[in-house]
């Protein structure tokens, strides 16, 4: 196998590798941001859901104690 002796080749090769790493890092940052957003939305959904259920239970208990529901 022949070794490339052109110094410009190695400079171009190095620049291409670094550009690829930068693109990969920005992709990884976007993926982490998406995961963080998804986690936040999931927590908000479940907190709202349990708040709604708790509100319904409290309302039903209040209506039963007031004698409206028998």
C-alpha positions as CSV (number, residue, x, y, z in Angstrom):
1,X,0.0,0.0,0.0
2,X,1.4,3.4,-1.0
3,X,1.7,6.3,1.4
4,X,0.5,9.6,0.3
5,X,3.4,12.1,0.3
6,X,1.5,15.2,-0.6
7,X,1.3,17.5,2.5
8,X,-1.7,19.3,1.1
9,X,-3.6,16.0,1.0
10,X,-3.0,15.5,4.8
11,X,-4.1,19.1,5.4
12,X,-7.3,18.6,3.4
13,X,-7.9,15.3,5.1
14,X,-7.5,16.8,8.5
15,X,-9.9,19.6,7.7
16,X,-12.5,17.1,6.4
17,X,-12.2,15.0,9.6
18,X,-12.6,18.1,11.8
19,X,-15.6,19.3,9.8
20,X,-17.2,15.9,10.2
21,X,-16.6,15.9,13.9
22,X,-18.2,19.4,14.2
23,X,-21.2,18.2,12.3
24,X,-21.5,15.2,14.5
25,X,-21.3,17.2,17.6
26,X,-24.0,19.6,16.5
27,X,-26.2,16.6,15.7
28,X,-25.6,15.1,19.1
29,X,-26.5,18.5,20.7
30,X,-29.7,18.6,18.8
31,X,-30.6,15.0,19.8
32,X,-29.9,15.9,23.5
33,X,-32.1,19.0,23.2
34,X,-34.9,16.9,21.7
35,X,-34.6,14.3,24.5
36,X,-34.7,17.1,27.1
37,X,-37.8,18.7,25.5
38,X,-39.5,15.3,25.3
39,X,-38.8,14.6,29.0
40,X,-40.2,18.0,30.0
41,X,-43.3,17.5,28.0
42,X,-43.8,14.1,29.4
43,X,-43.5,15.3,33.0
44,X,-46.0,18.2,32.3
45,X,-48.5,15.8,30.8
46,X,-48.4,13.4,33.7
47,X,-48.6,16.2,36.3
48,X,-51.6,17.7,34.5
49,X,-53.2,14.2,34.3
50,X,-52.8,13.4,38.0
51,X,-54.0,16.9,38.9
52,X,-57.1,16.4,36.8
53,X,-57.7,13.0,38.5
54,X,-57.2,14.5,41.9
55,X,-59.5,17.4,41.1
56,X,-62.3,14.9,40.0
57,X,-61.8,12.8,43.2
58,X,-62.0,15.9,45.4
59,X,-65.1,17.2,43.6
60,X,-66.9,13.8,43.8
61,X,-66.1,13.5,47.6
62,X,-67.2,17.1,48.2
63,X,-70.5,16.5,46.3
64,X,-71.1,13.3,48.3
65,X,-70.5,15.0,51.6
66,X,-72.8,17.9,50.6
67,X,-75.6,15.3,49.8
68,X,-75.8,16.2,46.1
69,X,-74.6,12.8,45.0
70,X,-76.2,9.8,46.8
